[in-house]
Amino acid sequence: MPPFWRDAHERHAARNWDRFYRRNGDAFYKDRHYLERAFPEEALPPAPPPLPPPRRGRRALLELGCGVGNAVFPLLQQNRGLYVYALDLAPSAIALLRGRRDGGGGDGAAGGGDFAERCYAEVHDAAAADALPCAVTAEGGVDMVMLMFALSAVAPEKHARVMAKAAAALRPGGVVLFRDYGRYDEAQLRLPAHARIADNFYARADGTRAYYFDLPDVAALAAAAGLEVLELEAVRRRCANRKTSAVFNRVWVHAKLRRPAAAA
C-alpha cells in the first residue's frame, strides 16, 4: 500500500471503527459464550454472595478493545463476583455497550441495574500514549486483562505499547487473556494484494485493519512486557456456512500471559 494511504488508515483508525459500529450496531459480532472453555479458571471466578458496588471484594477484569461488549456481558451474566472495566477507542461502541449494560446486557440476559453497578465503560485508545483511566488503576490494578481480537486492529509498531499497558494494569500474579487472528487464516489469504499495509497487516474495505499473528509474535510481545507465557498455541477450525455450503479454514492464536508475582 502506498505510504499516503497507509498513513491515512493510521490517522483515521478511531474514526473508521466508530463508523463501523454506527453502521452495524451491536449485531455484527456474536456474544462470546465460549470464554468459560477458553479461559476457565481465570475468566470464571467463583461467584460470592452479592456485594456492594463498585468493586469491593470482587475480582476485576479490564478489556482493552471491548467493542460493544460481546465478551463483557457473558462474563457479567455468569459471575456475580466479577467487576469489568471496558475500554474502546470508538465512541459509538461505548455508547452501544452502555445501552446494553443499562438495559440488561446481551442475548436476552437479565441484569439491568446489577450490570450497571459491575461494569465501567469509557472511551480510551489503548494504542495511544495516554495513561489508562484513573478508575482502572485506583484500586491497585486488575486481576485479568482481556485482549480479544483487539490487538490485530492496531498497527504492528504499537503492539508493544498496548501489551505494556496491559501488563502495567495487572496486579502481581494477574494474567493477560489473549486471542486473535492467526497467520494464514483464510480471511488473510482472501485479502487482495493492494490491501496489504505491511507484512501480515491489511486494510479491509470498510477502513478497519487486521494483523495476523504468529506464535513468535506473541511470545516476543510477552517478553518485552515482562510477562510469563503460561499458554501459547494456534487454534485451527474448519467452519461451514450452512446457507452457502462454503467451508473456511480459520486460525486463531490463543495465549495466557502472567505478570510475575514478585518483581525481580
N, C-alpha and C positions, 0 to 999 in steps of 0.2 A: 504494500500500500504506500502511495506517495506520502512524504512527510507532512504535507499540508493536511491531508485527511486523517492521518494518524494523530496529529496534534489536535485536530478538531474533535475527534472522538474522546480524547482525554479531557479537553476543556469542558465538553458538554456531557460528561458521564452522568452527573446527577440529573441534569435536565432530561436525558434520554430515558432514565429509569422512572423519573416522575411521570413522563408521558406514557410510558409502558403501563403503569398502574392506573393512570387516569383512563386509559383506553380499555384495559382488560378487567379492572376492578379486582375483586378478591376471588374470582372464579377460574383464573388461568392455571394456578398450581393447586393440587390437592393437598389437604392436610396430611402431615407425615405421621401416620399412626404406626409406623414400623420402628420408631425410635426405641421402644422398650425391648426390641430384639437386637437392634444395632448397638445400643449402649445400655445394657440392662442395669448394671449396678450403679452407674453414675446418673443416668437420666431419670431413674425411677427410685428416689429415696423413699424409705418407709414413711407412711402418712401418719403424723402425730395427731392428737386432738386439735380442734380448731384453735388458732392462736390469734392474738390481736394484731392489727396492721401496724406498720407496713411490713416488716420482715423479722421481727424479733423471734429468735429461736428457729427460724426456717433456714433451710439450705437455699442458696442463691445461685441463679444461673444468669449469665449475660449472653445474649445472642447478638452478634455483630452481623449486619445484613439480614435482618429478620423478615423483610418483605411485609406481607400482610398478616403474618403470624401463623403460617402453616405448621411450624414446629412448636410455637409457643402454646397454642390452645390445646392440642392433645396432651401436653405435659401438665398444664394447669388443671385440666379436667381429671387427670389420673392421680394427681398428687396435691393434697391439701397442704402438705408441708413444704411446698416449693414456692419461692418468690422469683420472678423473672424480670430482668431489665432487657428491653427490646429496643435496639437501635438500628436505624436505616437512614441512608442518605436521601431517600425520596420522600418529600413531604406528603405526597398523595398516599404512599404506602402506610406511613404512620397514621394518617387520618383514617384510613380504612381499618387499620388494626385497632385504633381506639374505639371506632364504632362497633367492631365485633366484640371487643373486650367489654364495653359498657352494656352491650345488648345480650351478652351471654356466651360469646365465643363463636366457634365454627361447627359445622356439621350437626347443627341442632343441639350442641352441648349445652347443658344447664350450667349457669354460672352467675351471670348478671353482676350484681354488686360485689360478690366474692372475687370474681376475676378482676374487677377494677381495683380491689384492695391488694391484689397479689401480682399486679403487672404494671411496671413503669415503662412508658414508651416515649421516645424522644427522637428527633431528627439529629443524626450525627453521621458524618462521613468517616468511617474507620480508616480510610487511606490518607486522610488529611493529617497534618502535623498537630492539629488541635488535640488537647488532652480529653480524656473521657469525661462525661458529665460528672460533677461532684457527687450526685446522688448514687452513682455506681460505686465509687471508691470510699464513700463516707464511713462505711462500717467495716473497713479493713479488708476489702476485696470480696471476691465471689468464690464459690466452690467449683464452678464449672463455667467455661466459655464455649459457646457453640458456634461453629463456622460451617453452615450447611449450604453448599452450593453458592457461597458468597464470595470467597477469595478469588474464584475464577473470573469474577466481573471486574477485578482490579488489575491495573497494568502490572506486569511482572516485576518491574523495578520497585514497586511499592509493596510487594508481598511481605518482605521482611518487616516493614513498618507495621503492617496490620498484625502479623504474628507477634511482634514485640509488644504491641499494645495489648493483645490478648493475654500474653504471659504476665505482663505487669498488673493486669486486673485480678489475677488469681491470688488466693491465699497460698502459702506454702502447702504443698501436697495436693493442690487443686489440679484439675485436668482440662485440657482443650479437647473437645469432641469435634472431629473434623470429618467431613465427607464432601467430595467434589468430583467434577468431571475428570475422567482418566484418559491418558494418551491412547489414541486410536479408537476412541468411542465413535460409533457410526455417525453421530452428529458432526464430529470433526471431519470425518472422511467425506461427508457430503457437502461441506462448505467449499465455495469456489476459490480459486487461487487469488482473485483480486480482493477477497475479504481478509486476507492474511495481513495482520498488522505487524507481527513479529513471529518468531518461531513458536508454534503451538498456541498463538494468541490471535483471535479472529473478531471481526465485527459482524454482527448479524444484520439482517435487512432493516430492523427497526432501530438500529443505532446502539443497542446494548452489545456488550462484549463477552467473550468467553475464552478462558485459558484452560488448556487440557494438561493435567498434571501427570508426572511420572513419580514413582516412589522415591527416587533420589531427590526430587524437588522438595518434597515434604520433609524428608529427613534433614536436608540442609537447612530449611527454614526453622525446624525444631532446634537444631544445634545452635544456630545463630541467636535464637531467643532464649537459650539456656534451658530448654525443655527436654525431658527424658522421653524416649519413644517406648510406649508400652505395647501398642499395636500399630501395625502398618502393613496394609495389604491392598491388592487390587480386587475389586468385586466385579465379576462378569455375569451378565444376564442376557438371555435371549427373550426379547419382548415382542409379543404379537399384537397387531391391531386387528381386532375381530371383524371390524366393518370392511377393511380392505384386504385382509389376509396377509398383510405385509409383516415381515419379521425383521427386527432390528437388533443388532448386537451392541449392547450398552456396556460401558466400562466406567466404574467409579473408583476413586481412591478413598479408603477408609483408614482413619488413624485416631489413636488416643495418645495424647501427649501430656506428661505430668511435670508440673513445676516441683523441683526437689523440695522435700520437706524442710531441709536445713541448707541455707546458703553456704557455699564453700568459703 
